[in-house]
Amino acid sequence: LGHVSVFVLVFNAEQPRLNATVQNMLLLLEECFGWRLWCNVALLFTRWYMDPKSQQRRKKSSDQIKQEWSSRLRELFPTSIVQALPDKQSFPCYFVD
């Protein structure tokens, strides 16, 4: 291959967790690929059901989750993410059923 196009971080939207295990995995990836890793990160949330009942049951919108997770990652990796995503941009986020 030659280069990595994207790192897709997949989370269960019903129970999204950024626990110590995930944080350690991200630290290891950053050690391997450097701060530029964050230029190629996308967040994917599974179990984001689109039926009316599920939409009413959700406590947060996709935009709120996008902002929240981008902020959480920015807190954990402040120096690297500021270099990769200036001006407080959010990571690309995708929501799938």
Solvent accessible surface area in square Angstrom, and as a share of the most:
residue,aa,sasa,rsa
1,L,223,1.11
2,G,80,0.77
3,H,142,0.63
4,V,63,0.36
5,S,84,0.54
6,V,76,0.44
7,F,29,0.12
8,V,74,0.42
9,L,13,0.07
10,V,86,0.50
11,F,18,0.08
12,N,47,0.24
13,A,18,0.14
14,E,100,0.45
15,Q,104,0.46
16,P,45,0.28
17,R,142,0.52
18,L,12,0.06
19,N,71,0.37
20,A,69,0.54
21,T,103,0.60
22,V,32,0.18
23,Q,56,0.25
24,N,93,0.48
25,M,88,0.39
26,L,1,0.01
27,L,81,0.40
28,L,108,0.54
29,L,42,0.21
30,E,33,0.15
31,E,139,0.62
32,C,90,0.54
33,F,99,0.41
34,G,32,0.31
35,W,76,0.27
36,R,155,0.56
37,L,5,0.02
38,W,1,0.00
39,C,69,0.42
40,N,54,0.28
41,V,5,0.03
42,A,7,0.05
43,L,0,0.00
44,L,38,0.19
45,F,0,0.00
46,T,39,0.23
47,R,120,0.44
48,W,16,0.06
49,Y,76,0.29
50,M,109,0.49
51,D,67,0.35
52,P,102,0.64
53,K,145,0.62
54,S,7,0.05
55,Q,84,0.37
56,Q,155,0.69
57,R,154,0.56
58,R,64,0.23
59,K,194,0.82
60,K,89,0.38
61,S,56,0.36
62,S,40,0.26
63,D,101,0.53
64,Q,100,0.45
65,I,14,0.07
66,K,64,0.27
67,Q,100,0.45
68,E,57,0.26
69,W,2,0.01
70,S,4,0.03
71,S,52,0.33
72,R,77,0.28
73,L,0,0.00
74,R,33,0.12
75,E,136,0.61
76,L,70,0.35
77,F,11,0.05
78,P,73,0.46
79,T,101,0.59
80,S,15,0.10
81,I,0,0.00
82,V,85,0.49
83,Q,96,0.43
84,A,13,0.10
85,L,20,0.10
86,P,69,0.43
87,D,131,0.68
88,K,162,0.69
89,Q,92,0.41
90,S,23,0.15
91,F,1,0.00
92,P,64,0.40
93,C,21,0.12
94,Y,121,0.46
95,F,49,0.20
96,V,65,0.37
97,D,108,0.56
